[in-house]
Amino acid sequence: MKSSSITACPLDCYDACGIIYDDAKIKPMKEGYTNGFLCPHLNHYLDTKRVESPRYKGENISMQEALDKLKEILSSSLKSDILHYRGSGNFALMQEVTDHFFANFGAVLTDGSLCDGAGEAGIINGRGSNKNMPLSEIAKSDVVIFWGRNPHVTSSHILPLIKDKKVIVIDPVATKIARSADIFVQIKPHTDIFLALLLTRFVYINDSLDELFIEKYASEFEDYYELTQGVRIKATLENIGVSLGQIGDMLELCINRKVAIVCGVGVQKYRDGADVLRAIDAFGVSLGLFAKEGSGVAYLGNSKENIESAFTTKAKRVSKVNTKFDEFATVFIQGANPLAQMPDSSRVQNAIQKTENVIYFGLYENETSEIADLVIPAKNFLEKNDVRSSYSHNGLLVMNKQIESEIGISEYDLAAYLCAEFDIALKSESEYLQHYKNFGVRHIDGSVQVEGRNVEPYKNGFDTDDGEFVFLEEFETQQNSSDDEFYLITPKSSSSLNSQFKRSQEVLIHPSLGYDDGEMLCISSDNGEVSLRVKNSDALRKDTIVIYSGTKGINNLTSSKHSYEGKNAVYQENRVKIKK
């Protein structure tokens, strides 16, 4: 097999698959993390309507005309009035080259996260860093707990690794993995922190603590145990939808076993999302999971751990969650669809309508490309060179250019044009690519992995000042909703990724609510409303509705508030009402 025919999936998801491009088709690599198959998201990749030609004010123009127009717009705007809003729908290390231009130019960039920032903040607060628990370690586990994670949709390549393992699922929705699990806990949404607190408490009560680990790396555990005593057992179990028997069954499976707790982002889509992951981590600490082979807590690890950026990215920044687009004369949007993806869509639409120049640089036609003044098509991953890492494994994957195409321009070539026009230093593309490749080292199995990463992270202590885990000192008491309000769950679907590919047009509800399939419902919150067709599902709790994250109009319902920590979007914070 020629190395030039090997590339990697560009999508912003857990698996980061290796790909072979052959006979104008993308095929999975049999070796390594990809396990010989591709997920539904990547299988939809080449079927999606892409932007094929640049256009300005609705009229098709040449690429050179588009670049000249971009230069004109940037030259006529005050630098502080220019915003660079970059998404991560296509995920690779060379994407930051545009940040390099805009940062040096003096424009404003964004920070914060629409996805995972609250959970990461909680992990860093407790551990001192956010390191991967590699797939290779999950493969060694005896027990896997999927906590708010649906592997059939978001990380299907983990499935071959969990055959013959005991599986526990904690989720408000009876997903496919939940229906086959050894234990399924259909927890009430936004109560995961209380379950984590109770599990830790019962580990202590049952005299099942890993005392050697706690003595060495978690000496403040006694204080944390006192915090868990503030949770009333009987009332809390009734509220969160968990029985005392289920607590016992879970602990019986976990004690003295290799346990991997695999968390999804749904558990932290709330204002207190950082505390949720920190409490789950503390449960792992009580069992000493960070000191055992095949054990730990897996979330979205820092994909750039031990990788130094090649680009200048220091700049004034504004929040990605509640960006005030109307404060800028020019907004350059790259690889994102903020009119659909950002929370509180009505606010976003009203703000962006007041922006003088909206520039969209991306692959796909969507809500944002439709309203943009200048549209510049991008190259897809087969049409350019890049390097990517993962937040689920430690691989460093080279993305070799596979085909020549007249469509679009790469991130590097666009940045190179702008840097040349505005006299900003930029190295050659090959130098930047080599910079990133230099962080890889050949592993014993033949794969290239990021050098210096630990296969068993935190085994010898945490990355805090004293090497010890830092426990929560307080947590938020949540308010009950009224009987006519429902919890909103916003997971990814198997057919779409964010607002890419085949997007759902349905709301999933429990059949007991008495609506017919196909019936139109108005779903409303304090922020707005959306009308969607009903799809009944007995996989849901009666107090919960599901609208997939890519569904058009879903973010009319969501709040643009930040999480308390991590500057993260809180898509599931609002309760909703439904009516015909």
N, C-alpha and C positions, 0 to 999 in steps of 0.2 A: 504494500500500500504506500503510495507517495505521500510524504508529509504535507505537500501542498494541497492534497484533497481533504485534509482534516481541518475542521473548524470547530466552533462551539456555539451553542444556543445563545442568542443575545438577550433573552427575556429576563425580566426582573422577578425571578422566582427561585425557590430553594435549590433546584436540582443541578443547574449549570451543566447541561449534558454535552458530551462530546458527539460530534456529527461528522459523517462522511458525505461529501458532495460527489455524486456519481451519476452520469447520464441524466443531467438536469434534474436530479431528485436529491432530497436530503434523506439520509439514512442514519440510523443510530449506530454508534460504536458498540461492539459487543464487550469490549474491555472496560474496566474502570466503573465509574459511578453510573453510567448510562444503562448498563445491564441489557443492551440489545433492543430497547424500545424507546419511542418518543411519546411525550404526553400529548393530550388533545390540544393544548395551547399551541405548541410548535407545529402540530399537524395542520392547524388553521392558518399558519403564518403566510404562506404564499397565496392563499385564496382571498385575502382581504384587499379591498379597494384601496390602492395607494395613491398618493399625489404623484402625478406623472409629469406635470409641467409647471414651471413657475407662473405666477399670475399677479397682477397688480390691479386693484379695484375691479376684480372680476374678469379681467382680460388676460389671456395667455400672452406671456412674453418669453424671451430667451433667457437662459441662465445668466449671460453676461449683462443683460438689461436688468435682471433682478439684483445682481451684485452691485451694479452701478446705482440702482435705486436705494439699496440698503446703505451704501456709502453716503448718498445724499441725505437720507433721513438721519443717520447718525451725526453727520457733519452739522446739520441744522438744529440739533437738539442740544441743550445744555447737558453735560455729561451726568450731572446729578439727577437729571430728569429722565434718565434711561435705566430701565430695569431689565435684567437678564433673568428669566424664569425658566430654569431647566428641570425637567422631570427625569425619571429613571426607567421609563418604559422599555428602553433598549439599553442594556446594562453592560458597560465595558469601560476600561480605564482611560481610553483615549477620548471619551466623551467630555472630559474636563478641559480639553484644549480650548473650547469656547469660553470657559470661565477665565482662562489665562488672558484671552484678548480683553474681555469686558472688565476684568479686575485692573489690568494695566491701563485701560482706556479711562478708567475713573467712573464707570457705571456702578449701579447698585445690584447686588446679587441677593439670593434668598438663603435662609436657613430654616431649620425645623424639618418636620417630616409629616407626610400624609399617611404614613404606614405604621412604622414600628418604633418611633422615637420615645414614647412613654415607657414601653417595656425595656428598651435599652437603657434608659436613664435609671430605672429601678435596679437593673442588673449591675450597672457600674457603681451605683451607690452601695450595693452590698458586697460585690466582689472586687471592685476597683478597676475592672476592665470587662469588656464583653468579648470573650473568646469563643470560637466554635467548639461545640462538641461534635467531632467529626462523625460522619456516617459509619466509618470503620469501627468506632467505639459502640455505636448503637447496635451494630451487627453482633457484638459480643455479649449483649444484655440477655438476662433471663426474662425480664419483665419490661414491657414498654407501656408507658402511660401517655396516651394522646390527650393532652389537655387543651381543648379548644382548637384542635388541629385535625383537618380532614385530609389524610394523605392521598386518598383516591383522586382528589382535585388539585391539591397544592403541592404535593411532593410524592408522586406515585412511585418514584424510584426507590423509596424506602421500603416499599411493600415486599420485595423479594428478601429483604434483610430480616423480616420479622416472622417468617414462617417458623412454626413450632415454638414460638415464644408465647408466654402469657401476655394478654393484652387487656389493658384497662382503658376505657374511654370516658372522659368527663366532658360533657358537651350539652348545650340546651337542645340540640337537634340530634335525632337518631340517624346519624350518617350511616353509610354502608359499612364502615369499619366498626361502628357502634353495634350494629345488628349481629355481628359475628364475634364480638369481644367476649372475653371471659367475664368481665364486669363492665356494665354500662351504668353510669351515673348521669341521669338527665337533669342536670343542675339548672336552677333558675338563673337567668342571665344576670350579670353584674354582681354575682355573689361568690365568685371564685376565691376572693381573699378570705372569706369566712371559712370555706372548706379547707383552705391551706392552713389557716390558724388552728382549726380543730384537729386536722391530721397531725400537725406537730405536737399539739397538746396530748393527743392519745399515744403518740410514740413515747412521750415522757411517762405518761400514766402507766403504760404497759411495760415500762422498764426496758425499752428497746432502743434507747439512744446508742449511737456510736460514741461512747464516752472518750475513747482515746483521741478520736478526731476532734471532738468538741473541746477537749482540754487543750489541745494544741492550736486549733484554728478558729475556735468559736467560744471563747471564755465568757462572753457576755450572755450566754444562752439562758441562764437562770432569770435574768431580767426580762428576756423575751418571753420565757414561759409565763411569767407573771402577766405580761400583756395578753397572752392567749387566754388567761383565766377571766379576762373581761368579757369574753364571748359566752353567753348563756347557751348551754349545750342543747337542751330540749327545744327551746324557742327558735334557736338559730337553725337547727336541723329541719324543723317544720317549715321555716321560711324559705330555706334554700332548696328544698325538695330532695333531701338526702336522709337516709335512715341510718340509725346507729349500727345496724347490721351491715350496711354497705361500707361504713367506715372500718368495721372490724374485718370484713372480707378483703378490702384493699390492703390493709396493713398486714394481714396474714400472707398475702402474696408477695409483699415487698420486703418484709423483715429478713435480713441475712441473705438477700439476693442481689444480683447485679440489676440495677433498675435505671432505665433511661426515661426521664420525664420530657416529653417532646411537646413544646408549647406552640400554639398558633397566635397570630396577632390579635384575634378577636377578643382575647381575655383582657387586652389593655386598651381597647378603644373607648376609654372613659377618662374623666378628668383625673381620677386616682389610679390610672393604669400603671404607673411606676410602682406603686405599693403592691399591686397584684403580683407582678413578677418577683418582687423582692420577698413576698410571703411564700410563694412557691419555691423560690431558692432556699428559704429558711427550712422548709420541709425537707428538701434535699440535704441540707446541712445536718439536720437532726439524724438522718440515716447514714451520714458519712458518705454520701454518693459521690462527692468530689474527690474522694481518695481511693475509689475502687475502679479497677478496670471494667470497662463496659457500663459505667454508671455516670450520671450527671444530669444536668438540666440543659436541654437544647432549645434555643430560641432562634433568632436571626443573629448569628455571630457577626463580628466586625469583619466585613469582607476585605478591608484594606489593612488588616493587622499585619505588621512587619513589611508593608509596602509604602514606600515614600513617594508622594506625588511628584511628578516631573514639572508641574505647572504652578505658576503664581495664582493663588486664589484668594489672597487677602484683600478684602473689600468691605465697604459698608454693606450691611445686609438687612433685609426685612423678612418678616415671617412668611413662610410658604403656605401656612394654614389660612391666614386671613389677610393676605396681601391687599393693600389699598391701591388697586391699579389706577384709579383716577388721580392719584398724586403724581403720576408720571406722564410725560408727553409721549414717550416711546416705550413700548414693551416688546421685547424679543423673547418669544416663547419657543423653547426647544424640547422636542420629545415629550410633550405634555399636552393635556387637554383640560385646562383649568375650568372651562365652562361646564364640564361634566364631572371632573374628578374632585375639585375643591369642594369643601362643605359650604352650605348656605348659598346655593346656586343663584338665587334671586339677587343677593347682594353682589356676587361676583359679576353677574351679567350687567347690572346697573352701573357698576364701577368701570368695567372695561369698555362700555359704550361711550364713556366720557374721555377715553384715551385717544389722543390724536392719531397715533401710528401704532397699529397692532401688527406685529410680524410673526408669522408662524413658520417654523423650520422643523419639519418632521416627515414621517412616512405616510401617515394615513389621513384620509378625509374624515373630519369629525366636527363637532360643534364649534371648536375654536378655529379650525381652518375655514369654516363657512363664513365667519365674520371678520377674518383677518384682512387687513388692507394689502399686505404683501405676503405671498405664500412662496416658500422656497422648499422644494422637495429634497429629502435626504437620501443618501445611499442606504440600502439595507445591508445586513451583516455579510451577505455573500459578495458584495460589491466593493469591499474595503478591507483593510488590515486592522487588527485590533488585538488586545489581550484582555482576558477577564479572569476574575477570581470569584469566589463564592462565599456566601454566609452559611452554607450547610456542609461544606467539605473544604479541605485545605489545598485543593488543586489550583494550579495556575495554567490556564488554557489559552493557547495561541489560536487566534481567529484569522486564518489565512484567507486572503482574497481569492474567490473562486471564479468570478465572471466579470467581464467588462460590460458596462451598461451606460447608455446615453442618458438615463434617467438620474436626476438628482446630483447632489454634491456631498462629499463626506464632511464630517466635522472638522477634520484637519485641514482640508482644502479650503473650506470656508474661513476658518481662522487664519490660515496663511494669507489669503487674499486681504482680509481686514488688517492683519498685522503689517503687511507690506504697504497698504494704503495709508495707514496712520503711524508708520514708523515705530512699530513695536517689535522688539526682538523675538524671534521664534526659531528654534532649531529645526532640523530636517525631521520628517516623519520617521525615518528609519532610526534616528537617534533616540527619539522618544519610545518607539517600540522596543528597542534594545534595552533602554533604561528599565522598562517593566519586566522584560524577559529575564533580566539579571537577578530578579528576586526569586526566581525558581531554581529548584535543585532536583535532580533526578532521584526518584524514590526507588526503594528496593523492588517494587512491583512494576517498575518501568514508567510510572506516571511522573509528571512534573508537579511538584508541590511547592508552596511558598516556604522559603527557607526560614528556619527558626521557630516555626509554630509547634506547639506541644500536641502530641497525639492524645495525651491525657491531661487536659488543662486543669490547673489548680491542684494537682495532686500533691504538690509540695507547698501549699498555702496560697492565699489569695493575693491579688495585686494592690492591696491596701497598704497604708503606711506601716502597720505592724504585722502584716501577713494574715490578719484575722478577718473573718466575715463580720460585716457591720449590719446588725439587725434593725428592723423597724422599731421605732419608739412610740409610735401612735398610728392610728388608722382612722379613716373616715366612716362614720355611721351613716348608712344610706337610708333615704326616705322611701317608704312604700308608695306605690302608684295607686291611683284610684281604679275601681273595677272596670271602668270603660277605657282604660289605657292599656297599651300593649308594649312589650319590649320589642325594639327593632334590632334585628340581627342582619349584618351586611357582609356575608361571606363572599368569597370568589366562587364563580361557577366553573364547571368543566369546559364550557364553550367560550368563555371570555376571560380576559386578563385586564383588570381595571376597565378602561373603556375601549379596549381593542377586541377585534374578532366578533363573534356572534353574540350580541348582547340580549339579555332577557327582557321581556316586556310583561312580566308577571309578578304578582305578590303571592307568596305561599302563606296559607293560613290553615288552622286546624279545622277539620270537618265539622266539629261540634258548634262552630259559630253560625252554621246554617246558610252559608252562601254556596251558590252553584259554580262549578268550573266554568270559566269563560265570562262570568258576570263581572261588570266593571265596578270597581270600588274606588272611592276617594280616600286616600290615606293622608292624614294631616298631623302637623306638629306645631309647636310654637313658631317655627321658622317658615313653614309653607305647606304646600300640599302637592300631591301627584295622583293621577288616576291610572290604575293598572288593572289588568285582568286577573281574576282569581284562579289559583291552582290549589286545590285542597291537598293536604299532606298530613297523614297521621304520624309523621316523623317529628312534628313540632309539639311543643308544649302548648296548652290552651291559652297561655298568657303571652305568647310570642308570635311575631310574624317575621318572615324572612323576605328580604328584597336583595337580590344579588348586587354586588358592588358596581357592576358596569351598567346596570339598568338605567335607561334614560329617565331623567327627572328625579332619581332617588335623592340627590343632594339638595333638592328643594326642602327636604325634611330635616337636614342635619345642621348642627350648630358650628359656627366658626370660632367657638371658644377653644382655647388651648388646654391640653392636659396640664396639671399642676407642675409637672416636671417633664422635660424632654421636648417641649414645644411641638407636641404631636396633635394631630386632628383627633376629635372625639366623636366619631361617626355614630356610635351607639348610645350616646349620652341621653338623647331625647327619647321620651315615650311618645307614642303615636295613638291616634284614634282612627277608626274606620267607619265608613258609612257608604250607602249606595249612591 
